[in-house]
Amino acid sequence: MRELTMPTTNPDRYWDAPHHFYATSSGSWKTSEDLRDLMYQMEKEGLFYTLWYIPVADASPYDIRIYAPQVPGAFIIGQYTPKKRK
C-alpha cells in the first residue's frame, strides 16, 4: 500500500502575496480580503456557494466566465451548503 504524503509547498506563500477571496452562488457574488466575513455574508444569503482564492489584490480587474474567475493561480477553496436556520 502506498503512503499518502502532503505536498511540500509552503502554505504561507498564499497569505504573504496580495490576494482576496471570491464567492459566488446562483443569486449573487461577492469579494473580500476577509475570508470569515465573506463566508458569513454568503451563509446569510442561504444559497449553495463556491469559494475561491484569488492571487491578486481585490481592486484588480479580471474576467469571470461561467461563475469562475479567469486569474492564473486562482483555485477553489470549497463548495458550501449553508446550514438551515431554525
C-alpha positions as CSV (number, residue, x, y, z in Angstrom):
1,M,0.0,0.0,0.0
2,R,1.3,3.4,-1.0
3,E,1.7,6.0,1.8
4,L,-0.1,9.4,1.2
5,T,2.1,12.5,1.8
6,M,1.2,16.1,2.0
7,P,2.6,18.5,-0.7
8,T,5.9,20.1,0.2
9,T,4.8,23.6,-0.8
10,N,4.8,26.4,1.7
11,P,1.2,27.3,2.6
12,D,2.3,30.7,4.0
13,R,3.2,31.9,0.5
14,Y,-0.6,32.3,-0.2
15,W,-1.0,34.7,2.7
16,D,2.1,36.8,2.1
17,A,1.2,37.8,-1.5
18,P,-1.6,40.2,-2.5
19,H,-4.9,38.2,-2.6
20,H,-8.6,38.2,-1.9
21,F,-11.5,35.8,-1.8
22,Y,-14.4,35.5,-4.3
23,A,-17.7,33.7,-3.5
24,T,-20.4,33.0,-6.0
25,S,-23.9,31.5,-5.8
26,S,-26.9,31.3,-8.1
27,G,-28.1,34.6,-6.5
28,S,-25.0,36.8,-6.1
29,W,-21.3,37.1,-6.0
30,K,-19.0,38.9,-3.5
31,T,-15.3,39.6,-2.9
32,S,-13.4,40.4,0.2
33,E,-10.0,40.3,1.8
34,D,-11.6,38.9,5.0
35,L,-12.5,35.2,4.5
36,R,-14.6,34.9,7.6
37,D,-16.7,38.0,6.7
38,L,-17.2,36.7,3.2
39,M,-18.4,33.3,4.4
40,Y,-20.7,34.9,6.9
41,Q,-22.3,37.0,4.1
42,M,-22.8,34.0,1.9
43,E,-24.2,31.9,4.7
44,K,-26.7,34.7,5.5
45,E,-27.8,34.5,1.8
46,G,-28.7,30.9,2.4
47,L,-27.7,29.5,-1.1
48,F,-25.2,26.9,-2.1
49,Y,-21.9,28.8,-2.9
50,T,-18.4,28.3,-4.2
51,L,-15.5,30.0,-2.5
52,W,-12.3,30.9,-4.4
53,Y,-8.8,32.1,-3.5
54,I,-7.7,34.8,-6.0
55,P,-4.0,35.7,-6.0
56,V,-4.3,39.4,-6.9
57,A,-5.4,42.4,-4.9
58,D,-9.2,43.0,-4.5
59,A,-9.1,46.1,-6.7
60,S,-7.5,44.2,-9.6
61,P,-9.7,43.8,-12.7
62,Y,-10.3,40.3,-14.1
63,D,-12.9,38.4,-16.2
64,I,-15.4,36.0,-14.8
65,R,-16.8,33.3,-17.1
66,I,-19.5,30.8,-16.0
67,Y,-19.1,31.8,-12.4
68,A,-15.3,31.2,-12.5
69,P,-12.6,33.9,-12.1
70,Q,-10.2,33.9,-15.0
71,V,-7.0,34.6,-13.0
72,P,-3.8,32.4,-13.3
73,G,-3.3,30.7,-9.9
74,A,-6.9,31.1,-8.7
75,F,-8.3,28.0,-7.0
76,I,-11.5,26.7,-5.4
77,I,-11.3,26.5,-1.6
78,G,-14.6,24.7,-1.4
79,Q,-18.3,24.5,-2.1
80,Y,-20.6,25.0,0.8
81,T,-24.3,24.5,1.6
82,P,-25.5,26.9,4.3
83,K,-26.9,25.3,7.5
84,K,-30.7,25.6,7.8
85,R,-31.7,28.2,10.3
86,K,-34.3,27.4,13.0
